[in-house]
């Protein structure tokens, strides 16, 4: 019994699912199915709108849809190989490698909504009705070395600008200062907007990787050859 309890505790600690939220979600209101991923060393925090429906997932982590190219882009930028985090045979991403990499590098993830209504049976932002917004200030407070909040969509960008009192919305591939806030190292922060990693976004993969590389190079050591 003691071994079983220890095993359950270990399993719980190593899952990124928010099981309480999953259990209380209904057809009407969907609560965020993942816990915030916030490495204490994080310099970059990606904030989206809300995860896609779980039927579209290939892993229990952020950007879980196999046809979304976020992890291919990170593989290309940091390792010179778009399939570095891809298990082609299993048609999924390499979760353990992704988590270890983001922990070591300092890349955090969550979303701008903690509860939504889906107005249509898809993952489109324009059909998400926000029921509970995320306390973005509380997330930032947990990341003492944060330098950038990064968005890839209009809804998330607008939400963050409204919350953090940012008057100018950043254009894609550009950043604006987050006013009246510094991290614990005394350094200022920016809101940086990137193109969506969704294949529905009309931009070639190479151009997306180039845009993400430009952002990452501001905060990390990124080798030119991967």
C-alpha positions as CSV (number, residue, x, y, z in Angstrom):
1,X,0.0,0.0,0.0
2,X,2.8,2.4,0.9
3,X,4.5,1.7,-2.4
4,X,1.3,2.2,-4.3
5,X,0.7,5.6,-2.6
6,X,4.3,6.6,-3.4
7,X,3.8,5.6,-7.0
8,X,0.6,7.6,-7.3
9,X,2.3,10.6,-5.8
10,X,5.2,10.3,-8.2
11,X,2.8,9.9,-11.2
12,X,0.8,13.0,-10.1
13,X,4.0,15.1,-9.8
14,X,5.1,14.1,-13.3
15,X,1.9,15.0,-15.1
16,X,1.0,18.4,-16.5
17,X,-2.7,17.7,-16.6
18,X,-5.0,19.7,-14.2
19,X,-7.2,16.8,-13.3
20,X,-9.4,18.8,-11.1
21,X,-10.2,21.2,-13.9
22,X,-10.8,18.3,-16.4
23,X,-13.3,16.7,-14.0
24,X,-15.3,19.9,-13.5
25,X,-15.5,20.8,-17.1
26,X,-18.8,20.4,-18.8
27,X,-20.3,20.8,-22.3
28,X,-21.0,24.4,-21.4
29,X,-17.8,25.5,-19.7
30,X,-14.3,24.0,-20.3
31,X,-11.7,24.7,-17.6
32,X,-8.0,24.7,-18.5
33,X,-6.8,21.1,-18.7
34,X,-3.1,21.9,-18.1
35,X,-1.2,23.3,-15.1
36,X,1.0,26.3,-15.8
37,X,4.5,25.3,-16.8
38,X,6.7,27.9,-15.1
39,X,10.4,27.0,-14.7
40,X,11.9,29.3,-12.1
41,X,14.7,30.3,-14.6
42,X,12.2,31.2,-17.4
43,X,13.0,34.3,-19.4
44,X,10.2,33.8,-22.0
45,X,6.6,33.0,-21.2
46,X,4.3,31.9,-24.1
47,X,0.7,32.8,-23.5
48,X,-1.9,31.5,-25.9
49,X,-5.7,31.7,-25.7
50,X,-6.7,28.1,-24.7
51,X,-5.6,24.6,-25.7
52,X,-7.5,22.8,-28.4
53,X,-10.0,20.0,-27.5
54,X,-8.3,17.0,-26.1
55,X,-9.4,14.8,-29.0
56,X,-6.8,16.7,-31.0
57,X,-3.9,16.1,-28.6
58,X,-1.0,13.7,-29.2
59,X,0.6,14.5,-25.8
60,X,-0.4,16.1,-22.4
61,X,1.4,19.4,-22.7
62,X,1.3,22.7,-24.5
63,X,1.0,22.8,-28.3
64,X,-0.3,19.2,-28.3
65,X,-1.8,19.0,-31.7
66,X,0.5,17.0,-34.0
67,X,-0.2,19.3,-37.0
68,X,0.8,22.4,-35.1
69,X,4.4,23.2,-35.8
70,X,5.5,24.9,-32.6
71,X,7.8,22.1,-31.5
72,X,9.1,21.7,-35.0
73,X,10.0,25.4,-35.0
74,X,11.8,25.1,-31.7
75,X,13.6,22.0,-33.0
76,X,14.7,23.9,-36.1
77,X,15.8,27.0,-34.2
78,X,17.8,25.3,-31.4
79,X,18.9,22.1,-33.0
80,X,18.8,22.7,-36.8
81,X,16.3,19.9,-37.1
82,X,12.6,20.4,-37.4
83,X,12.0,16.8,-36.3
84,X,14.2,17.0,-33.2
85,X,11.1,16.8,-30.9
86,X,9.0,14.6,-33.3
87,X,8.3,10.9,-33.0
88,X,7.3,10.3,-36.6
89,X,6.5,6.7,-36.1
90,X,4.2,7.3,-33.2
91,X,2.8,10.5,-34.7
92,X,3.5,12.5,-31.5
93,X,6.0,14.7,-29.9
94,X,8.7,13.7,-27.5
95,X,7.2,15.0,-24.2
96,X,10.1,14.1,-21.9
97,X,12.7,15.8,-24.1
98,X,10.5,18.9,-24.6
99,X,10.0,19.3,-20.8
100,X,13.7,18.8,-20.0
101,X,14.7,21.3,-22.8
102,X,12.2,24.0,-21.6
103,X,13.3,23.5,-18.0
104,X,16.9,23.8,-18.9
105,X,16.5,26.7,-21.4
106,X,13.9,28.6,-19.3
107,X,10.7,28.7,-21.5
108,X,7.4,28.9,-19.7
109,X,3.8,28.2,-21.0
110,X,0.2,29.0,-20.1
111,X,-2.8,30.7,-21.6
112,X,-4.8,33.9,-21.1
113,X,-8.0,32.1,-20.2
114,X,-8.6,29.6,-17.4
115,X,-12.2,28.8,-18.5
116,X,-14.0,29.2,-21.8
117,X,-17.1,28.3,-23.8
118,X,-16.5,26.9,-27.3
119,X,-19.0,28.4,-29.6
120,X,-18.0,26.0,-32.4
121,X,-16.4,22.5,-32.4
122,X,-13.0,23.7,-33.3
123,X,-9.9,25.4,-31.9
124,X,-10.4,28.8,-33.5
125,X,-9.8,31.8,-31.1
126,X,-12.7,33.7,-32.6
127,X,-15.1,31.0,-31.4
128,X,-13.8,31.1,-27.8
129,X,-15.9,33.0,-25.2
130,X,-13.8,33.8,-22.1
131,X,-15.5,32.7,-18.9
132,X,-12.6,33.2,-16.5
133,X,-9.4,35.2,-17.6
134,X,-6.0,34.2,-16.3
135,X,-4.4,36.3,-13.5
136,X,-1.4,37.2,-15.7
137,X,0.1,39.4,-13.0
138,X,0.2,36.3,-10.7
139,X,2.0,34.3,-13.4
140,X,4.6,37.0,-13.9
141,X,5.2,37.2,-10.2
142,X,6.2,33.5,-10.2
143,X,8.9,34.1,-12.9
144,X,11.7,36.3,-11.3
145,X,13.9,36.3,-14.4
146,X,11.2,36.9,-17.0
147,X,12.1,39.1,-20.0
148,X,9.4,38.6,-22.5
149,X,5.7,37.6,-22.7
150,X,5.2,36.1,-26.1
151,X,1.9,35.7,-28.0
152,X,1.1,34.2,-31.4
153,X,-2.6,35.3,-31.8
154,X,-4.7,38.4,-31.8
155,X,-7.1,37.4,-28.9
156,X,-4.2,36.6,-26.5
157,X,-2.4,39.8,-27.5
158,X,-5.4,41.9,-26.9
159,X,-6.1,40.3,-23.6
160,X,-2.5,40.8,-22.4
161,X,-2.5,44.4,-23.5
162,X,-5.7,45.1,-21.7
163,X,-4.5,43.4,-18.5
164,X,-0.9,44.8,-18.4
165,X,-2.1,48.3,-19.5
166,X,-0.1,48.2,-22.8
167,X,-1.4,51.0,-25.0
168,X,0.2,49.9,-28.3
169,X,-0.6,46.5,-29.7
170,X,2.6,44.9,-31.2
171,X,2.7,44.0,-34.8
172,X,3.7,40.5,-35.8
173,X,7.5,40.1,-35.4
174,X,7.7,43.1,-33.1
175,X,7.8,43.9,-29.4
176,X,6.5,46.7,-27.2
177,X,7.6,47.5,-23.6
178,X,5.5,46.3,-20.7
179,X,5.2,49.5,-18.7
180,X,5.9,49.9,-15.0
181,X,7.4,46.5,-14.3
182,X,10.9,45.0,-14.0
183,X,12.0,41.5,-13.1
184,X,13.9,40.7,-10.0
185,X,17.2,41.4,-11.8
186,X,16.0,44.9,-12.5
187,X,15.5,44.3,-16.2
188,X,12.5,45.5,-18.2
189,X,10.1,43.2,-19.9
190,X,8.5,43.3,-23.4
191,X,5.4,41.8,-25.1
192,X,6.6,40.1,-28.2
193,X,4.2,39.0,-30.9
194,X,5.1,36.1,-33.3
195,X,3.3,34.5,-36.2
196,X,1.1,31.6,-35.3
197,X,2.7,28.1,-35.5
198,X,-0.7,26.8,-36.7
199,X,-0.5,25.5,-40.3
200,X,-3.7,27.6,-40.9
201,X,-1.5,30.7,-40.6
202,X,-0.4,31.6,-44.2
203,X,3.4,31.7,-43.8
204,X,6.0,29.3,-44.9
205,X,7.6,27.1,-42.2
206,X,11.1,28.6,-42.9
207,X,9.8,32.2,-42.4
208,X,8.1,31.2,-39.1
209,X,11.3,29.6,-37.9
210,X,13.3,32.7,-38.9
211,X,10.8,34.9,-36.9
212,X,11.0,32.7,-33.8
213,X,14.8,32.6,-34.0
214,X,15.0,36.4,-34.0
215,X,12.9,36.4,-30.8
216,X,14.8,33.6,-29.0
217,X,18.2,35.2,-29.9
218,X,17.3,38.2,-27.8
219,X,17.2,36.1,-24.7
220,X,19.1,32.8,-25.3
221,X,22.3,31.5,-26.9
222,X,21.0,30.2,-30.2
223,X,23.6,28.6,-32.4
224,X,23.4,29.7,-36.0
225,X,23.7,26.2,-37.3
226,X,21.3,24.7,-34.7
